[in-house]
Each structure stands twice: as structure tokens, then as C-alpha cells.
Amino acid sequence: MFINTNVYNYHVKLGYFTQTWLESMLLIDYIKNHYGDKRGNKASFLRDNPDILPQELNRWVNAELKVNLETGEIYKPTSKKINLKKEAVAAMLTPKATIECNQISNDEESRLDNKINTPVQAISEVINRHFKVLSHTSEVFEYQNVFEELMKELLEKKLINLKVPKNSIAESNRLYIPRTDYYWYGGVVADRVAKMLGSLEVYLWRERLMTESEVIFLGTANNIVAGYFICERVCKLLKKMKSSYKKEQGTWGSRKDIEDAANQYVYRFALGIIPPAIFIYDEDSQLRLIDYAHGHYSYAMN
């Protein structure tokens, strides 16, 4: 089905800058954002896209296919597009702060003269390329090697910043992590990814009755984009590793015993995969991020 979809430009402001950001996202994330994450969300989606069969949708979701939020195209390429909801796309493409920043050096903290857009595609490409060598069977040292090489390339290509300039703090989109996963390994990963990128992770725990936990990253726009992508990839890998570990345990204990053993295993594994030696730390930047977090998310910082 062909749909005449307009190209939408969404602007957000931070200080005196504005930015246009068009992106893609996982099809399942699009469905959850627009149709909710409760039972029946896929049925609502299918009502708006009657040419898509339920089995097709399930296959695309399981394959983690994405949707182009500009055109509605499902890819890896399929012959169909979805009906994009303009208001939903606007909400998903507009972070609370600009996705724009300047590449800065250590002595350029007070200057933001050469405005450039956050290279989301470039950051994503670098991260995806490095993570291709990892799987749920990878060892700790393999993760460490990937992170060291990844940080080296991001810094060499000036895709991440060493400091957070004044009045230029950006917020990432919310990353949804199941609460149990966050408790055992998601929180460890988010915290260490944030430290690796000189940013700050904030766990939004207010919605206590929800089964999902929300994590955001605060920092320069480039860094928080990288943080979101990296944390998402690592959590997916560790989730698969935990599932595989449980299957390998056989029937030596009860289901609860095996679940507890798997949680402990993944927790210890997560503690070792990001070496502290590659953390970016600037005291002034950290103080700014902490002040910002207390000012905007005080309930999550207590």
C-alpha cells in the first residue's frame, strides 16, 4: 500500500538553538508509543492498517524491524507501509531538549559558535558496527574490547563530547526496561554507560504500578544519543544471555532457584563488561548534570 505521507519537521528549543530531527524506530516501539503497551495495542494498530496481516505484524515485530517515521516504510524492506499518526510521530521525535550540540574541546567550554546537528545516523552506525561482534554467548573481555574500541572511534571522529557546556544539557528519550531486569542488570548497565560517556543516568521510578522502568540520560546531545543506543543494545544482549543460561541449567532446582541463579549470574557479568578506565569525567559537568536532575526530576533523585 502506498501512502502519501508528508515530511514533518519538528522543532525543539534549547537556549538559542533549534533543531530538526527525523529518525526511525523499532516497529514495536512505535506501536507502544502510539497505541499503549497493554494487551490489544497490536489489534488497534491493525485496525488502522487493514492491509497488514496479523501474522505479518508478528513476524516483523519478532524480527525487530523498524519503521521510517518520515515515510511509514517498514524495513528491512517490505512491500508495505503503515499509516503514520502525525501526533504520535511528533511526540516521539521531539525530545524534551534539543538533539543538537557543538563539538567542544577542553578549553572551549564557554563557546558554542559553530552550530552543528547531532549526527544520529553516524553515531548509530558506529555503535551497530562495533556491536555486531557480540552475541549472548560473548565473554566479559569481548565486551570490554568492544567498548574500548567504540569509545576510541567515537572520540577520534568527534562524535561525543568531553564536557557539558553551560545551558546545553539535553535529555534522551525514555528507555523502557522491565523492572526486574533493571534491578538485576539494567541499572548497572545504564549507570556505567552514562559514566563512560560523561553523562548522568536517571531512573524514573515514580510509576510504581507499571511493569516497566524508565531510564533517561542527561548530558550533551551527542553523548545521550550514544548512551540510549548502547544501553538498549547491551540490555537486549544480557536478556538473551540470561534466557540461554536458564535453559542450560536443566532441572537441578526449582524454577525460582534457577531464576535467582540466572539473575545473580547476569548481575555479576554486567559489573565487569564496561571498564572504568574508559569513563569520561569532568567535575564541573557532573555538578551541572546533578543540579539539573535535582531541578527537573527531584522525585527520582531522593
Buried (B, 14 or more C-beta within 10 A) or exposed (E): EEEEBEEBEBEBEBEEBEBEBBBBBBBBBBBBBBBEBEEEBBEEBBEEBEEBEEEBBEEBBEEEBBBBBBBBBBBEEEEBBBBBBEEBBEEBBBBEBBBBBBBBEEEBBEEBEEEEBBBBEEBBEBBEEBBEEBEBEBEBEBBBBBBBBBBEBBBEEBBBBBBBBEEBBBBBBBBBBBBEBBBBBBBBBBBBBBBBBBBBBBBBBEEEEBEBBBBBBBBBBBBBBBBBBBBBBBBEBBBEBBEEBBEEBEEEEEEEEBBEBBBEBBBEBBEBBBBEEBBBEBEEBBEBBEEBBEEBBEEBEE
